Amino acid sequence: MEETLPIAPSAPPSLVTPAGFAYGRFREPIAEPRLPPSLFGRFRTKEWHYHSIVTDDWFLGVALVGLGYAANAFLYFVERRAPDRRLEYEAISPLARALEFAPSSIRGRSQWQKGLDHVSIEYREGWRLELDVGLSEGRLEGDLQISPDASLALSFELGRARPAYTHKAAALLARGELSLGARSFSCEGALATLDWTRSLARRHTHWKWASFAGRSRDGRRIGLNLSAEVYDDPPGVSHENAAFVDGETHALGGVTFQLPKDPAREPWRIRSSNGAEVDLEFQPLGARAQKLNLGLVKSDFVQPYGLFQGKLAPQGVEPADVSGAFGVVEDHDAVW
C-alpha cells in the first residue's frame, strides 16, 4: 500500500533560497514563486490563475493563461437547472499583450483587457474577481470576493532545469454580486476553488485533473484537487493530490483515472491507488473541448463539468459522503 505524502507546515518566503531551489509540499503558499533564469525563459514559462465558483443554482469557471508567445482568457457560466446551455467566452492575445500576470497568487493583480472585455483577479486578503465580458445573452458582470483558507502549495522538479510551482485550494467561501444582462444571480452559499500555477513546463505535457467544491451529506465544506501524469513521483503518485475539509488540508496519495470511451458524456471513475482514500464517480453534464494543431503548438483537451458521487476518506478524517458536488475533470495533451 502506498503511503500518503506528507505536507510541511510552513513554506519558505521564496522558491530561490541560499541553499538552492526550494522543492516540497507546503500548507501555505509561497509569497515569491520566482523561477530561476533560463534560456528562452519567457517562452518556456507557462502560468495561469483559475477559479471556479459554485452555488446550488449556477457554476462559473474563469481562467487567465500566459504561455509566453500568447495569452488567453476563458470563462464559462452554467445554470445548473439547464447545464447543457453553457455560455462561454474565450479570446487569444498574440504575444500576451492583453494579459498582465501577478507576481504570485497572494500578491498583486492579474488582469485581462481586450476591447470592452475585462477580467481582473487581485489579492486583497483574499481574491477579488471582477468580470465584465460579453456573452451571447448579454454582458456577464461580477464582483466576487473569495476568502483564503486551507491550501496546498507544491514546488516540483519536472526535469533538469524545469521547476514548477502550483497553489491549489478548494471549498473556499465566496460572496459578491453576479449579473447577466438584466438578470442577477444570488451568491448565497457560494464555494470556490483555486489553481495558480507557474512552471517551466515540459514541451510535451499530458495530464488528467479533477476538482470540485461542495458540501458532504453531513454539512461539511469539502473540496478536492487531484491530478495524474505531471507531478508524479514515483509514477502514479501525484504530489498535488489533496482534499480540503472545513478549512483543513489533507494530503492524498496517488489516484487512477478511468476514462470512458466518450469522456464528454459518459461517467468517469477516480479511485485511490491504495484503495482507501478516494472512490468517486463523475457524471458529465456538458464539456469544453478543443483540438488545435498549429504545427509547433498543439492542444487536445476535453474538460467536462458535472456531478461527483462517492466517498472521500483522507487519513485521520471522518469519511465524507460526496453527493452531487459540482466540479470539473480534464484530460489534456499539450505541445507548447
Helices and strands as residue ranges (DSSP letters): E 16-17, E 20-21, E 24-26, H 41-44, E 45-54, E 58-66, E 70-79, E 87-94, E 99-100, E 109-114, E 117-123, E 127-135, E 138-146, E 152-159, E 162-180, E 183-185, E 191-200, E 204-215, E 221-228, E 242-245, E 248-251, E 255-258, E 268-272, E 278-293, E 298-312, E 320-335
